């Protein structure tokens, strides 16, 4: 009987080891999480009006890629400050690409924007494919890319974009030619 119990323990240990090894393999398939210093993944998404917008077309500008949703309370609180940043830097080498992950797409996002008086460029990513390509799964999350498309800042969570600190950091990136 003791020999049978010892054999069972060995089988259980082998099963746990096999599970641990295969679980490790599955972790390797998780999306890459991009960080400061990495090149930002390129993408093309439809704007609110349905026209495609390609991140590569902004090369040479400082670009903010901001993932958010209308159902996300911190996002809703933050978006007016993003609008202020957008309007404070007109005519500069700076672009804001707000990327909505709302499943409701253009109707939901368009109604929200009209209600809040927002005019910043809005892209639609209801399947979250682009957000996933950046490794983003919590919202809001923001990436600021330099003129070469390198991520210089990654901000997880809501920020007040109308404050001097983020405004000055972006102006400093813009000033680098």
N, C-alpha and C positions, 0 to 999 in steps of 0.2 A: 504493500500500500504506500509506503514512504517513497518507493521508487517511482510509482505512478504520480504522486504529488510533485516530486522533484521534476519529473518530465513535464508536467503541466506548467510549472513555474518557468521552465526554460522556454516553452512554447509561448507563454504570455510575454516574457521578456523579449523574445524575438519579434513578436507582433508589435510591441511598443516601439522597438528599435526601427522596424520597417515603417511604421506610421510616422515616426519622427523624421526619418530620412526623406520620405515622400512629401511630408509637409514642408520640409526645407526646400525641396524642388519647386513646390508650388509658390513659395515666397519669391523665387527668382522671376516669376512671371508677373509680379505686381508692377504697376506703372512706375516709371522713373519719376521721382520727385525732383523737380528742378530747383536749383538754389542760385544764390548770387554768384556770378562768375561764369555760369553756364550760358550757352546760346539758347535763346528762347525758341521753342518749337514754332515752325511756321504753320499757318492755317489760312483757310478761306472760309468765311461765314457770310450768311446773308444779313444785310442791314435790315432795319425795321421796314424799309420800303421794298425789300426783296432783292435789291441789287447786291451782288457779291462783293465782299471787301477782303482783300488779300493783305495779310500782315507785311509781306515782302514789299508791297508798294510804298510802305512808309520808311524803307531803309534810308538812312541819312537824317532821320528825325529821331528825337527822343519819344518813345511810345509808352503809354501806360495801358496795360492790358488788365482790366478789372472784372473779375468774375463775381456775379451777384445774382439775387433773385428778389422778386416782389414779395414773396412769402417769408422772407428772412428779416426779422425785426432789426438786427444790427445793420443790415444792408439798407433798409428803408430809412433808417436814421442817418446813415452815412451819405447816401446818394446826393442830397442837396449840397453837401460840402464838395463833392466831386464836380457838381455843376459849377460851383463858385470857382474852383480851380480851372476848369475848362474855359470859363468866360474871362478869367484873370490873365490868361496867357494867349490872347488871340494874335494871329500873325507871326507867331514864333515857330521855331522848328520843333514843335511839340504836338503830339496827337493823343487823344484819349479814345480808347476803344473799350466801352463798357459792354461786357458780354453777359447777357441774361441767360440763365439756365432754366428759366420758367418753362414748364411743359406746355403751358397755354400759348406759347409763341407770340406772334405779332399782336393778336387781339388783346391779350392780357397785358403785355408790356406797353403797347401803344396807349391803352386806356390809363395805365399808371402814369406814364410820362405826361399825358395831357393833364391829368389831375394835379400833378406836382409841378407843371410848367417847366419840364426838363427839355433841353435842346441838344444835349451832348450826343455824339454818335453812339448808336445802340446796335449791337450785333446780337443775333439769336443763336443759341446753342442748346435747344431743348433736350437733345439726347446726351448732353454733357460730354460729348466726345473730345472737344478741344480742352475743356476743363480737365478731363481725365488725362489728356496727353501732357498737361503740365503737372499732373500729380495732385490736382486740386480736388478735394472732396468736401471741404467745409467752406462756407461762404460767410462774409466776403473774403476774397483773397486777391491781392494786387501784385503785379509784376511791372517794374519800370525798366525798360530796355534802353540801352544807349544807342547811338547812331549806327553802330555795327550789329545791333540785335542781341547784345549781351545783356543778361539780367544783372542790373546794378543794385536793385532793391527788390526785396520780396517782403510783403507785408501781409501777415495772417491776421484776420480780424478787421474790425472797423477802425477807421482813422478819420481824423478831422483834417481834411485836405485844404481847408481854408486857413489853417494855422501857418505862421511864418516858417517853421522848421521844414515841413515837407515842401512848401513852395520854394524855399531857398535851395533845398537839395535838388529839386527839379531844374531850377534856374541855373544851378552850377553845372549840371549835366548838359543843358542847352548851350551854355557858354563854351564848353569844350568842342572845338571844331575838329 
